[in-house]
Amino acid sequence: MSFIGIVAKKKVFEAIKNQIIEQIDDESISFVHINLRSIENIKNIKFEIIIIEDSLEKFKEYKQIVKKICTDAQYLIINTDKNPEYSTNNIISYGLNQKATVTISSIRESDILIYLQKTLKNKEKQPIEIEEQKIKRKEKSGLSTYEILIIYILLKIFGKNITYEI
């Protein structure tokens, strides 16, 4: 069983979860929405992947729990635009920040060009090479640029081919 914990607003959590379920047909993946109400209940769960899309500022009094679940995770995916102090080598950072591991080379209303700036390893320990990939935005998906970056990273980690339309 793979647990993916996501620190994000409920709408963002649902959008990411639904896109991954749609593209990865694997019932062994469980998604957990990490918020102030759930943080105490999840402190002993070992997450394979932690995604931090929202600012961690509101988790100040739970700093030790957040640190523990992030340290124990195999992958930590973090938005460094919202959490710049967490930019280190042991995480997969993303955002519009050019120092992020996964960033945007070009952005238009109809598509974005995603740039993976550092070789990573997927779940099978196979290398994910540095690349640029153009992703066309589905007209009615309503996904933000950050949500598309998260979906891109998760699909790469699970070794899935990324459709050119999200």
N, C-alpha and C positions, 0 to 999 in steps of 0.2 A: 504494500500500500504506500503510495506517495502522497505526502501531505504538502500542499502549497498554501502558505500563509500570505495573506495580502493585507497590507496596511494602506487603506484607501477609503474614500467615501463609498457608501453603499452602491451608488449607481455605477461608479468606476469598477468596483469589485465585480458586480454582476456582468458588466460588459466584457471584462477580461475573461471571467469564468465561462461565459456562454461562447465566446469565440474559440477558446481552447477546447472546450467540449465538442464543438462543431468540427474542429480540425484534427483533433486527436481522439480517436475512438478507443479509449482505454478506461475501463470502469474502476481500475485500481488507483486512479487519481482522485484525491479529495481536496476540496478547496475550503479554507477557513478564513472568514473575514475577521481580521484582527482590529479591534477597536477598544475603547475604554471599558465597555461592558464585558468583553470577552477575555481581556488580557489575563486576569487572575485564573480563569478556567483553563487556559491553554499553556500555562507555564511549564508543564511537564511533557508536552507533545514534542516529539522530534520531527521537525519539518525538514523535508528534502530541499525545498526552495522557499525563501522568504522574499517577498516583493514589498519594497517600501516606496509607494507612490506619493503618499501624503507626508507632510512634515511630522517629524517625531517630537516636536515641541510639546504637544499635549500629553505625551507619555513621560514627562519629567519624573513624576513620583514612582514610575514603574521602570526606571532606568535599568535596574539589575535584571529584571525579567526580560526586557527587550534585548539587552546585551547577551544574555544566556541563549535565547532562542536564535539570535543572529549568529552567534559563535558556533552553535551546534549544527546549523544548516549547512548542507553541502554547497548550495548556491545562495548568494545574497545579491539581490538585484535592487539597486537603489537609485532614486531620482536625485542626482546631485544638484539640480537646479533648486530643489526645495530643501535639501539637506547637504549643503556644501562641506560641512565639517566631517562628513563620512567618506570622503574620497581617498581610498587607500587601495593598495594593490590586490588585496584578497577578496574584492567584491567586483561585481559587474555593475558599473555605473552607467546611467543613461540620462539623456537630457539634451538640451540645446547647447550646453557647455561644451566647448571644443576639446576639453580634457577628458570628457566622459568616454568610457569604453565603447558605447554605442551612441552615436549622435546622428544628426541630420546634416547632409551635405547640401541639400536643396529641398525647398518646400514650396508646393503650389497647392491650389485648391483641389486639383484633380489627382495629384500624386505627390509622394515624397521619396527622396533618395536617402536611404539609410546607410550609414557608414560604420562598419565594425572595425575599430582601429587596433584591436589587439587579438591575437589568436587565443581562443578559449578551448576548453574540452567539453564535449557533450557527455551525457550520462554513460555512454559506452566507452568513455575515455578517448574517443576519436577527436582529432583536432577540428575546430571550426576556424577556418582560415579567415584572414583579413579580407574584407570584401565591401563592395558597395552594391546595394540592391534597390532597384526602383519598385515601389509598392504603389499600386493604383488604389485610391480610396473608393470604396463602394459608395454609390451616390447617397444611399439612405442609412448607412451604418451608424452615423452619429459618433463615431469613435474619435477621440482626441489624438493628437500627435503622440502624447505620452502613452496612451493606451496601445497605440499601434507599435510603439517601441517595445513595450512589455510583451505583447503577443509575439513579435519577431524574436525576441530573446528566448521566450519559452519554447517556441517551435524549434529553434536552433538547439536548445539544450536537449529536447526530446528527439533530435535527429530527424525531424520532419521537414519535407520540402515545403517551402513557403510559397503559397500561391501568390501570384502577382497582383492580387486584388484582395484587400481586407476592408 
